[in-house]
Amino acid sequence: MPVSRRAFIRVIGGGAVVVAAAGAGAAGFALTRTPTRALAPWTEAGAGETDIRRRALSYAILAPNPHNRQPWMVDLSRDGELTLYCDPDRVLPETDPFNRQITIGLGCFLELLRMAAAEEGARIDVTPFPQGHSPEGLDARPVAQVRFIEDATVSRDPLFAFVLDRRSNKEPYDLARPVTQATAARLESAVASTPALRVASSVDDVQIARLRDITWRAFVIEMETPETYLESVRLMRIGKAEIEANPDGIDLGSPMLEALNKVGLLTRESLSELGSSAWQQGLDMYRDIIGTAMGFVWIETPSNTRIDQLETGAAYLRLNLKATEIGLSMHPLSQALQEYEEMAPVYDEVSKFLRREAAGHIQMLARLGYGPDIAPSPRWPAATRIATA
Ligand SMILES: Cc1cc2nc3c(=O)[nH]c(=O)nc-3n(C[C@H](O)[C@H](O)[C@H](O)COP(=O)(O)O)c2cc1C
């Protein structure tokens, strides 16, 4: 549906571009722009499959994962087993050069697989990296060999109830609603801190101010470094047609952004140009997002092995589900934790500020607060993630 420039009022306020669609035509346009097919995996999870592995897979693909790359690929050719691989085309070489974050996303996937199997009275036996692994990067070797075993003693996980409502909420949060210490403690209770993994959080004003500042400076570095910024731009899906064609990456799916794209105000070309007004608006939008962090939660491991990263994923998924249960919004801000040269000073700063052990590794850092309700993010259908049936 063509949308004229006049259908929009462009207001520059607080740096962000706010565009109000006017008239019934615009409302109709908005209604047709929902990428229904890309969101179907959220309503189809668990349905229409007779094989427990496939049912569990249909939930596991809803796991949070960096830039929504959905790096998982599975082989179901062995009876009662699932072999998990990392799809080498779905990694992020610039912002995640050692595949640390991608591995965390695969850890989220495995934890969801475990929870989904438990719902049906099965436990999974997971052998991580059965053929070994490299600290340099993931390769063609499997990430995990998983056996599904019926087990009457397995307990269902209460957090499973929140799987379909879990979100990474990237909107600004309510500055008038602080996160209380009690709420942060409830969130942390989703994960038992052990010597192998520690969850910590802060809702203290001074610490929040410092972490807002660090995560903001890190975000600016990512935006000002052509390689890391362009890695994101290449993964942007603008509007319904692009999202449905590739239901992954960074979805700029709101009717507003799609309409701006149609009238030439927000294009891949303008976004690709560092310093352009589209680039500046992206930056301004994030100032508001980071500036409304009302608390932070982070995960530290004593070392940084592939196993630590998988376990971080399981813990992060549990925190995200617990946040959903208690009505808290959560949003990872990973820039400061990324391992590339331009980020090194901020990486050192945030590590020294947060870690408890000198050799410890901060694996995840997320902001907390209360944001608006948001739609789920796109997913490839589970069937497309099965390399060998
Ligand atoms: C290891 C990891 C790092 C992430 N880092 C960021 C980040 O820096 N910024 C961000 O907006 N989202 C980040 N996310 C959230 C993903 O973008 C999000 O999970 C993905 O887009 C899917 O959306 P969903 O979680 O709402 O299903 C991260 C997620 C994981 C697992």
The ligand as a Tripos MOL2 file, in Angstrom:
@<TRIPOS>MOLECULE
LIG
   31    33     1     0     0
SMALL
NO_CHARGES

@<TRIPOS>ATOM
      1 C1         24.7870  -13.9170   24.1700 C.3       1 LIG1
      2 C2         23.7230  -12.9110   23.8270 C.ar      1 LIG1
      3 C3         24.0830  -11.5880   23.6350 C.ar      1 LIG1
      4 C4         23.1090  -10.6330   23.3090 C.ar      1 LIG1
      5 N1         23.4910   -9.3170   23.1750 N.ar      1 LIG1
      6 C5         22.5630   -8.3900   22.8450 C.ar      1 LIG1
      7 C6         22.9190   -7.0230   22.7030 C.ar      1 LIG1
      8 O1         24.0630   -6.6320   22.8970 O.2       1 LIG1
      9 N2         21.9620   -6.1400   22.3630 N.ar      1 LIG1
     10 C7         20.6650   -6.5290   22.1600 C.ar      1 LIG1
     11 O2         19.8310   -5.7010   21.8190 O.2       1 LIG1
     12 N3         20.2870   -7.8160   22.3160 N.ar      1 LIG1
     13 C8         21.2030   -8.7430   22.6440 C.ar      1 LIG1
     14 N4         20.8160  -10.0500   22.8180 N.ar      1 LIG1
     15 C9         19.3990  -10.4180   22.6610 C.3       1 LIG1
     16 C10        19.1110  -10.9250   21.2620 C.3       1 LIG1
     17 O3         19.1910   -9.8570   20.3340 O.3       1 LIG1
     18 C11        17.7430  -11.5900   21.2320 C.3       1 LIG1
     19 O4         17.7730  -12.7340   22.0480 O.3       1 LIG1
     20 C12        17.3120  -11.9940   19.8370 C.3       1 LIG1
     21 O5         17.1500  -10.8510   19.0270 O.3       1 LIG1
     22 C13        16.0130  -12.7740   19.8590 C.3       1 LIG1
     23 O6         15.0130  -12.0300   20.4790 O.3       1 LIG1
     24 P1         14.2150  -12.6010   21.7350 P.3       1 LIG1
     25 O7         15.1830  -12.8310   22.8390 O.co2     1 LIG1
     26 O8         13.2200  -11.5110   22.0890 O.co2     1 LIG1
     27 O9         13.5470  -13.8690   21.3090 O.co2     1 LIG1
     28 C14        21.7600  -11.0210   23.1550 C.ar      1 LIG1
     29 C15        21.4020  -12.3650   23.3780 C.ar      1 LIG1
     30 C16        22.3670  -13.3070   23.7140 C.ar      1 LIG1
     31 C17        21.9650  -14.7370   23.9570 C.3       1 LIG1
@<TRIPOS>BOND
     1     1     2 1
     2     2     3 ar
     3     2    30 ar
     4     3     4 ar
     5     4     5 ar
     6     4    28 ar
     7     5     6 ar
     8     6     7 ar
     9     6    13 1
    10     7     8 2
    11     7     9 ar
    12     9    10 ar
    13    10    11 2
    14    10    12 ar
    15    12    13 ar
    16    13    14 ar
    17    14    15 1
    18    14    28 ar
    19    15    16 1
    20    16    17 1
    21    16    18 1
    22    18    19 1
    23    18    20 1
    24    20    21 1
    25    20    22 1
    26    22    23 1
    27    23    24 1
    28    24    25 2
    29    24    26 1
    30    24    27 1
    31    28    29 ar
    32    29    30 ar
    33    30    31 1
@<TRIPOS>SUBSTRUCTURE
     1 LIG1         1 GROUP 0 **** ****
